Amino acid sequence: MTSRSGAPVVVAVDGSTSALEAVRVAAREAVTRARPLRVVHAFIWPLYDVSLAPAPGAPLHAGLRQQAEQVVAEAVTEAGKVTPDVAVTGAVVDGAATPVLLAEARDAALLVLGSRGLGGFGGLLMGSVAVQVSAHADCPVLVVKGEARADGPVLVGVDGSPRSDQALGFAFDEASLRGTELLAVHAWIIPVPPSDLLPVAYDVEALAAEEERMLAEALAGWCERYPDVPVRRRVTYGGPAKVLVEESAAAQLTVVGARGRGALAGMLLGSVSHAVLHHAHSPVVVVRRRRETQQG
């Protein structure tokens, strides 16, 4: 995988318990990658929806700003408890959550979000912020949720598309860093013809063999680049969302591409992505291709 030299791991905080867990995860990710950690809180007023009394004699805005700075300071301290050797910086950034996080993602190696938030990051997972950030961020987005199985594999959904290949690259890199197995899953369904056409007879065995071949080809190059990573393959008939959510229960990390084709088409913006983000039993990473202008 290509990496941005010196780019930090960025974590969003808002004072919630979920955000502090995200800080702990982000700190470990920063150490694993030998990168600095940047703690960010988006500050916007008067849309700040935590009821806080300002300091005596201070304007309301100043009191809220001080609280935002305290949220960041506490998160920086928490990161230091987890990994004392990580270089940690913190910042209160003016603006709404989505544009602030998208701007931070431009220079980040990884963006980490908690699954539930309040304040500037309210509704982080289930609302529009996580969807928009995951869809448009220029770096992988890790949503901390569920329970990571320390002895589980890195799970990745594969469909053979270029965006799926980006997810594969991230998943192999992550499995190598963690010293664990990679589980590559490809779920497929028989194409449904347009309603005005007669039913089409399919050779199911031939289709299954073709899906097996596709997965093998998608993995081949990455297996050569990461000979240290043990790989387990699963090709199964069924809906990709259901399959990935089921497999995520035994995984320490679930990786999906932002978009795909076939059964995984619309991985992020369609039903599959929503199902994985809402229902996965382990942390989820959404990997999106860089902007075309950055691809050359």
Buried (B, 14 or more C-beta within 10 A) or exposed (E): BEEEEEBBBBBBBBBBEBBBBBBBBBBBBBBEBEBBBBBBBBBBEEEBEBEBEBEEEEEEEEBBBBBBBBBBBBBBEBBBEBBEEBEBEBBBBEEBBBBBBBBBBEBBBBBBBBBBBBBBBBEBBBBEBBBBBBBBBBBBBBBBBBEBBEEBBBBBBBBBBEBBBBBBBBBBBBBBBBEBBBBBBBBBEEEEEEEEEEEEEEEEEEBBEEBBEBBBEBBEEBBEEBEEBEBEBBBBBEBBBBBBBBBBBBBBBBBBBBBBBBBBBBBBBBEBBBBBBBBBBBBBBBBBBEEEEEEE
